[in-house]
Amino acid sequence: MYLKLLKFSFIFFLFSINFYGQNKFEIYVGPVSGFKEPEIFEFIDLVKRAGFNSIFLPIGFSEDALKIYKYSSEKDFKIFIKIGGVPFDKNLRIAINEKGKEERLNCPIQKEVWQFLYLYTKKFFDKFKGEDFLKNIAGIYFDVERFVDADICYCDECFYSFLKSKNIKEEVKIFNRKRYLFVKNLMREYTEFERERMTDILKEIEEKIHEVNPELIISYYPLFWRKPFFPKSLFTLLMPEKFPPPLWWHFYRKSGWVSLAVIKGLGKKESPVLAWDDYYYWSGYSSDPYYPDRVKKFLRNYLGYEAWWFPSILYVTSCRFKGEFTPERAYNEYKKLVSISDYGAILYGESEKRKISLGNP
């Protein structure tokens, strides 16, 4: 029944979506929720007929997972293996938030926190060594949304390492550290200190990943986590192309610096990171047509090369667009996102709570 509803919802995609060039990834995310054989294969066929050339699939090591990888490869999809979120390890240093409380996250300034990216990648390629579908594995994908949405890290190691770098000898109570940084006008320096340390850690992880497969694309979510509120001035409202909200605010809010560390640490000019940006996730391109130029310029200046910027949109089934939102509009919005990105765009079609398991890593 659910498959029939999806077929109906996709009717405009089936008639309309075309490739915008072989160098662009048109990625569909979330295709395997709640399905069992043979529905999963029917759905993969549906995604293919809709015109997508790339697909995100959960990492797995079972025979069922192997069948799905093989079938997707036979359909000539470029496959991104979805590793998932960053695991929490209670035996590693715990992240401390702005209130001085422990988060259920590890402090990100630890190599052990990020080794799962290399370990899962190596296990996957070792498990399926010699399988023909591996030629269609384009990359791996993981998410840092819980880190970006937190406000970390003010643990002893992070905080006092920074003070030592500034030749400051003070004891500051754990719940007062963020306030101390603001009062001393050190908050931005602290954020950049943390970001650069994490970047150095991730450079080592990137080298190990590409020892497994030199051509593998590393992708992550989110470049932004939610579209943040920023009070607009009268100038911004009248001339948004000339007076946009400052882009740096998106990255320096809470722990947006984690995202900047990921895109810089795991990428380089010859193999950039595929950065999934959900700025347009809820509201579509029409909500802010000036944003693409701003974000591309920001990332170019930060990285020193062109970033693989991938805008994304949520499909009609659970969207929060203002006014009527139809499959026709979903298609037009997605088509526009593909056209404004130099490398491609992502459509997130997940609308079911159920998750299919392809086997534990």
CORDA-V953914 format. One record per pair of residues at least 24 apart in sequence whose C-alpha atoms are under 10 Angstrom apart, sorted by sequence separation. I is the first residue (numbers start at 1). J is the second residue. If there is no record, write none. Layout:
i & j
I & J
I & J
This chain:
i & j
27 & 51
28 & 52
31 & 55
32 & 56
44 & 68
48 & 72
53 & 77
54 & 78
55 & 79
56 & 80
57 & 81
58 & 82
59 & 83
89 & 113
117 & 141
153 & 177
154 & 178
162 & 186
226 & 250
313 & 337
26 & 51
27 & 52
28 & 53
29 & 54
30 & 55
31 & 56
32 & 57
52 & 77
53 & 78
54 & 79
55 & 80
56 & 81
57 & 82
58 & 83
59 & 84
88 & 113
117 & 142
153 & 178
225 & 250
228 & 253
312 & 337
26 & 52
27 & 53
28 & 54
29 & 55
30 & 56
31 & 57
32 & 58
41 & 67
45 & 71
52 & 78
53 & 79
54 & 80
55 & 81
56 & 82
57 & 83
58 & 84
87 & 113
152 & 178
224 & 250
225 & 251
285 & 311
311 & 337
312 & 338
25 & 52
26 & 53
27 & 54
28 & 55
29 & 56
30 & 57
31 & 58
37 & 64
41 & 68
44 & 71
45 & 72
48 & 75
55 & 82
56 & 83
86 & 113
87 & 114
151 & 178
162 & 189
163 & 190
223 & 250
224 & 251
284 & 311
285 & 312
310 & 337
311 & 338
25 & 53
26 & 54
27 & 55
28 & 56
29 & 57
30 & 58
36 & 64
40 & 68
44 & 72
48 & 76
86 & 114
162 & 190
165 & 193
223 & 251
284 & 312
285 & 313
310 & 338
24 & 53
25 & 54
26 & 55
27 & 56
28 & 57
29 & 58
48 & 77
86 & 115
87 & 116
161 & 190
162 & 191
250 & 279
284 & 313
311 & 340
24 & 54
25 & 55
37 & 67
41 & 71
45 & 75
47 & 77
86 & 116
225 & 255
281 & 311
282 & 312
283 & 313
284 & 314
310 & 340
311 & 341
3 & 34
18 & 49
22 & 53
37 & 68
40 & 71
41 & 72
44 & 75
85 & 116
86 & 117
159 & 190
162 & 193
225 & 256
272 & 303
280 & 311
281 & 312
282 & 313
283 & 314
309 & 340
310 & 341
318 & 349
2 & 34
3 & 35
14 & 46
17 & 49
18 & 50
19 & 51
85 & 117
158 & 190
161 & 193
162 & 194
224 & 256
275 & 307
276 & 308
277 & 309
278 & 310
279 & 311
280 & 312
281 & 313
282 & 314
309 & 341
310 & 342
311 & 343
312 & 344
313 & 345
314 & 346
315 & 347
316 & 348
317 & 349
318 & 350
319 & 351
2 & 35
13 & 46
14 & 47
17 & 50
18 & 51
19 & 52
44 & 77
83 & 116
84 & 117
161 & 194
223 & 256
272 & 305
274 & 307
275 & 308
276 & 309
277 & 310
278 & 311
279 & 312
280 & 313
281 & 314
282 & 315
308 & 341
309 & 342
310 & 343
311 & 344
312 & 345
313 & 346
314 & 347
315 & 348
316 & 349
317 & 350
318 & 351
13 & 47
14 & 48
15 & 49
16 & 50
17 & 51
18 & 52
19 & 53
83 & 117
222 & 256
223 & 257
225 & 259
269 & 303
272 & 306
273 & 307
274 & 308
275 & 309
276 & 310
277 & 311
278 & 312
279 & 313
280 & 314
281 & 315
282 & 316
287 & 321
308 & 342
309 & 343
310 & 344
311 & 345
312 & 346
313 & 347
314 & 348
315 & 349
317 & 351
318 & 352
14 & 49
15 & 50
16 & 51
17 & 52
18 & 53
158 & 193
159 & 194
223 & 258
224 & 259
264 & 299
268 & 303
269 & 304
270 & 305
272 & 307
273 & 308
274 & 309
275 & 310
276 & 311
277 & 312
278 & 313
287 & 322
307 & 342
308 & 343
309 & 344
310 & 345
311 & 346
312 & 347
313 & 348
314 & 349
315 & 350
316 & 351
317 & 352
3 & 39
7 & 43
10 & 46
13 & 49
14 & 50
15 & 51
32 & 68
154 & 190
158 & 194
222 & 258
223 & 259
224 & 260
263 & 299
267 & 303
268 & 304
269 & 305
271 & 307
272 & 308
273 & 309
274 & 310
275 & 311
276 & 312
277 & 313
278 & 314
282 & 318
283 & 319
306 & 342
307 & 343
308 & 344
309 & 345
310 & 346
311 & 347
312 & 348
313 & 349
314 & 350
315 & 351
2 & 39
3 & 40
6 & 43
10 & 47
13 & 50
14 & 51
83 & 120
222 & 259
223 & 260
268 & 305
269 & 306
271 & 308
272 & 309
282 & 319
283 & 320
284 & 321
314 & 351
12 & 50
13 & 51
83 & 121
153 & 191
221 & 259
264 & 302
265 & 303
268 & 306
269 & 307
281 & 319
282 & 320
283 & 321
3 & 42
4 & 43
7 & 46
10 & 49
11 & 50
13 & 52
108 & 147
152 & 191
158 & 197
220 & 259
223 & 262
260 & 299
263 & 302
264 & 303
268 & 307
281 & 320
282 & 321
283 & 322
3 & 43
6 & 46
7 & 47
10 & 50
81 & 121
107 & 147
223 & 263
263 & 303
264 & 304
267 & 307
281 & 321
282 & 322
105 & 146
106 & 147
153 & 194
221 & 262
267 & 308
104 & 146
105 & 147
152 & 194
220 & 262
260 & 302
3 & 46
81 & 124
103 & 146
104 & 147
219 & 262
220 & 263
260 & 303
264 & 307
103 & 147
108 & 152
109 & 153
218 & 262
219 & 263
244 & 288
247 & 291
263 & 307
105 & 150
107 & 152
108 & 153
218 & 263
263 & 308
284 & 329
292 & 337
296 & 341
106 & 152
107 & 153
220 & 266
244 & 290
245 & 291
284 & 330
103 & 150
105 & 152
106 & 153
107 & 154
219 & 266
241 & 288
244 & 291
247 & 294
248 & 295
285 & 332
286 & 333
293 & 340
103 & 151
105 & 153
107 & 155
109 & 157
218 & 266
219 & 267
240 & 288
241 & 289
242 & 290
246 & 294
247 & 295
284 & 332
285 & 333
292 & 340
293 & 341
103 & 152
109 & 158
217 & 266
218 & 267
240 & 289
241 & 290
284 & 333
285 & 334
292 & 341
27 & 77
102 & 152
103 & 153
107 & 157
108 & 158
217 & 267
227 & 277
240 & 290
241 & 291
244 & 294
248 & 298
283 & 333
284 & 334
285 & 335
286 & 336
27 & 78
29 & 80
101 & 152
102 & 153
107 & 158
223 & 274
224 & 275
226 & 277
227 & 278
228 & 279
240 & 291
247 & 298
285 & 336
286 & 337
289 & 340
26 & 78
27 & 79
30 & 82
95 & 147
98 & 150
99 & 151
100 & 152
102 & 154
223 & 275
224 & 276
225 & 277
226 & 278
227 & 279
241 & 293
284 & 336
285 & 337
25 & 78
27 & 80
29 & 82
97 & 150
98 & 151
99 & 152
100 & 153
101 & 154
102 & 155
218 & 271
219 & 272
220 & 273
221 & 274
222 & 275
223 & 276
224 & 277
225 & 278
226 & 279
227 & 280
241 & 294
280 & 333
284 & 337
79 & 133
96 & 150
97 & 151
98 & 152
100 & 154
101 & 155
217 & 271
218 & 272
219 & 273
220 & 274
221 & 275
222 & 276
223 & 277
224 & 278
225 & 279
226 & 280
227 & 281
280 & 334
78 & 133
79 & 134
95 & 150
96 & 151
97 & 152
98 & 153
99 & 154
100 & 155
216 & 271
217 & 272
218 & 273
219 & 274
220 & 275
221 & 276
222 & 277
223 & 278
224 & 279
226 & 281
227 & 282
285 & 340
77 & 133
78 & 134
79 & 135
80 & 136
81 & 137
84 & 140
85 & 141
86 & 142
95 & 151
96 & 152
97 & 153
98 & 154
215 & 271
217 & 273
218 & 274
219 & 275
220 & 276
221 & 277
222 & 278
223 & 279
226 & 282
227 & 283
76 & 133
78 & 135
79 & 136
80 & 137
81 & 138
82 & 139
83 & 140
84 & 141
85 & 142
86 & 143
95 & 152
96 & 153
97 & 154
98 & 155
209 & 266
214 & 271
217 & 274
218 & 275
219 & 276
220 & 277
221 & 278
222 & 279
280 & 337
74 & 132
78 & 136
79 & 137
80 & 138
81 & 139
82 & 140
83 & 141
84 & 142
85 & 143
86 & 144
95 & 153
96 & 154
97 & 155
203 & 261
73 & 132
74 & 133
77 & 136
78 & 137
79 & 138
80 & 139
81 & 140
82 & 141
83 & 142
84 & 143
85 & 144
86 & 145
94 & 153
95 & 154
96 & 155
198 & 257
199 & 258
202 & 261
203 & 262
206 & 265
207 & 266
60 & 120
73 & 133
76 & 136
77 & 137
78 & 138
79 & 139
80 & 140
81 & 141
82 & 142
83 & 143
84 & 144
85 & 145
86 & 146
95 & 155
96 & 156
192 & 252
195 & 255
198 & 258
201 & 261
202 & 262
205 & 265
206 & 266
207 & 267
59 & 120
70 & 131
72 & 133
73 & 134
75 & 136
77 & 138
78 & 139
79 & 140
80 & 141
81 & 142
82 & 143
85 & 146
86 & 147
94 & 155
95 & 156
191 & 252
194 & 255
195 & 256
196 & 257
199 & 260
200 & 261
201 & 262
202 & 263
203 & 264
204 & 265
205 & 266
206 & 267
59 & 121
61 & 123
66 & 128
69 & 131
70 & 132
71 & 133
73 & 135
74 & 136
80 & 142
85 & 147
93 & 155
96 & 158
195 & 257
196 & 258
198 & 260
199 & 261
202 & 264
203 & 265
204 & 266
206 & 268
61 & 124
69 & 132
70 & 133
73 & 136
93 & 156
95 & 158
191 & 254
194 & 257
195 & 258
198 & 261
199 & 262
202 & 265
203 & 266
60 & 124
69 & 133
70 & 134
72 & 136
73 & 137
93 & 157
188 & 252
191 & 255
193 & 257
194 & 258
195 & 259
196 & 260
197 & 261
198 & 262
199 & 263
200 & 264
201 & 265
202 & 266
203 & 267
59 & 124
62 & 127
66 & 131
68 & 133
69 & 134
187 & 252
191 & 256
192 & 257
195 & 260
196 & 261
199 & 264
200 & 265
201 & 266
202 & 267
203 & 268
281 & 346
61 & 127
67 & 133
70 & 136
191 & 257
195 & 261
198 & 264
199 & 265
200 & 266
281 & 347
60 & 127
61 & 128
66 & 133
69 & 136
191 & 258
194 & 261
195 & 262
198 & 265
199 & 266
281 & 348
69 & 137
192 & 260
196 & 264
197 & 265
199 & 267
277 & 345
278 & 346
140 & 209
192 & 261
195 & 264
196 & 265
274 & 343
276 & 345
277 & 346
195 & 265
274 & 344
276 & 346
278 & 348
100 & 173
101 & 174
148 & 221
100 & 174
101 & 175
139 & 213
148 & 222
99 & 174
100 & 175
145 & 220
148 & 223
149 & 224
98 & 174
99 & 175
100 & 176
137 & 213
139 & 215
140 & 216
141 & 217
142 & 218
143 & 219
144 & 220
145 & 221
146 & 222
148 & 224
149 & 225
97 & 174
98 & 175
99 & 176
100 & 177
138 & 215
139 & 216
140 & 217
141 & 218
142 & 219
143 & 220
144 & 221
145 & 222
148 & 225
149 & 226
96 & 174
97 & 175
98 & 176
99 & 177
100 & 178
137 & 215
138 & 216
139 & 217
140 & 218
141 & 219
142 & 220
143 & 221
144 & 222
145 & 223
147 & 225
148 & 226
96 & 175
98 & 177
99 & 178
137 & 216
138 & 217
139 & 218
140 & 219
141 & 220
142 & 221
143 & 222
144 & 223
145 & 224
146 & 225
97 & 177
98 & 178
99 & 179
137 & 217
138 & 218
139 & 219
140 & 220
141 & 221
142 & 222
143 & 223
145 & 225
59 & 140
97 & 178
98 & 179
144 & 225
145 & 226
54 & 136
55 & 137
56 & 138
58 & 140
59 & 141
54 & 137
55 & 138
56 & 139
57 & 140
58 & 141
54 & 138
56 & 140
57 & 141
114 & 198
56 & 141
109 & 194
117 & 202
108 & 194
109 & 195
115 & 201
119 & 205
122 & 208
126 & 212
223 & 309
108 & 195
109 & 196
110 & 197
111 & 198
114 & 201
115 & 202
118 & 205
121 & 208
122 & 209
125 & 212
223 & 310
109 & 197
110 & 198
113 & 201
114 & 202
117 & 205
118 & 206
121 & 209
122 & 210
124 & 212
125 & 213
223 & 311
108 & 197
109 & 198
111 & 200
112 & 201
115 & 204
116 & 205
117 & 206
118 & 207
119 & 208
120 & 209
121 & 210
122 & 211
123 & 212
219 & 308
108 & 198
109 & 199
111 & 201
114 & 204
115 & 205
118 & 208
119 & 209
122 & 212
109 & 200
110 & 201
111 & 202
114 & 205
115 & 206
117 & 208
118 & 209
121 & 212
122 & 213
219 & 310
109 & 201
110 & 202
117 & 209
118 & 210
121 & 213
108 & 201
109 & 202
111 & 204
112 & 205
115 & 208
118 & 211
119 & 212
111 & 205
115 & 209
118 & 212
121 & 216
117 & 218
153 & 254
151 & 253
152 & 254
153 & 255
148 & 251
150 & 253
151 & 254
152 & 255
148 & 252
149 & 253
150 & 254
151 & 255
152 & 256
148 & 253
149 & 254
150 & 255
151 & 256
152 & 257
148 & 254
149 & 255
150 & 256
152 & 258
147 & 254
148 & 255
149 & 256
147 & 255
148 & 256
146 & 255
147 & 256
148 & 257
149 & 258
145 & 255
147 & 257
148 & 258
145 & 256
147 & 258
148 & 259
144 & 256
147 & 259
148 & 260
145 & 258
144 & 258
145 & 259
144 & 259
143 & 259
144 & 262
141 & 273
141 & 274
143 & 276
140 & 274
141 & 275
85 & 220
139 & 274
141 & 276
80 & 216
84 & 220
85 & 221
80 & 217
81 & 218
82 & 219
83 & 220
84 & 221
80 & 218
81 & 219
82 & 220
80 & 219
109 & 258
108 & 258
98 & 254
97 & 254
97 & 255
124 & 361
123 & 361
121 & 361
120 & 361
119 & 361
83 & 361
27 & 310
26 & 310
28 & 312
25 & 310
27 & 312
29 & 314
56 & 346
68 & 358
55 & 346
54 & 346
55 & 347
56 & 348
65 & 357
66 & 358
64 & 357
65 & 358
52 & 346
64 & 358
65 & 359
52 & 347
62 & 357
63 & 358
64 & 359
62 & 358
63 & 359
58 & 355
60 & 357
61 & 358
62 & 359
58 & 356
59 & 357
60 & 358
61 & 359
62 & 360
58 & 357
59 & 358
60 & 359
61 & 360
62 & 361
58 & 358
59 & 359
60 & 360
61 & 361
57 & 358
58 & 359
59 & 360
60 & 361
58 & 360
59 & 361
10 & 315
9 & 315
10 & 316
9 & 316
9 & 317
26 & 334
26 & 335
6 & 317
26 & 337
27 & 338
16 & 328
26 & 338
25 & 338
12 & 326
13 & 327
17 & 331
24 & 338
12 & 327
13 & 328
16 & 331
17 & 332
20 & 335
24 & 339
11 & 327
12 & 328
16 & 332
19 & 335
25 & 341
33 & 349
40 & 356
9 & 326
10 & 327
11 & 328
12 & 329
13 & 330
17 & 334
18 & 335
21 & 338
24 & 341
25 & 342
26 & 343
27 & 344
28 & 345
29 & 346
30 & 347
31 & 348
33 & 350
34 & 351
9 & 327
10 & 328
12 & 330
13 & 331
17 & 335
20 & 338
21 & 339
24 & 342
25 & 343
26 & 344
27 & 345
28 & 346
29 & 347
30 & 348
31 & 349
32 & 350
33 & 351
34 & 352
8 & 327
9 & 328
12 & 331
13 & 332
16 & 335
19 & 338
20 & 339
23 & 342
24 & 343
25 & 344
26 & 345
27 & 346
28 & 347
29 & 348
30 & 349
31 & 350
33 & 352
34 & 353
35 & 354
10 & 330
12 & 332
23 & 343
24 & 344
25 & 345
26 & 346
27 & 347
28 & 348
29 & 349
30 & 350
31 & 351
32 & 352
33 & 353
34 & 354
35 & 355
36 & 356
10 & 331
13 & 334
22 & 343
23 & 344
24 & 345
25 & 346
26 & 347
27 & 348
28 & 349
29 & 350
30 & 351
33 & 354
34 & 355
35 & 356
21 & 343
28 & 350
30 & 352
32 & 354
33 & 355
34 & 356
35 & 357
20 & 343
21 & 344
32 & 355
33 & 356
34 & 357
20 & 344
32 & 356
33 & 357
30 & 355
31 & 356
32 & 357
32 & 358
6 & 349
2 & 352
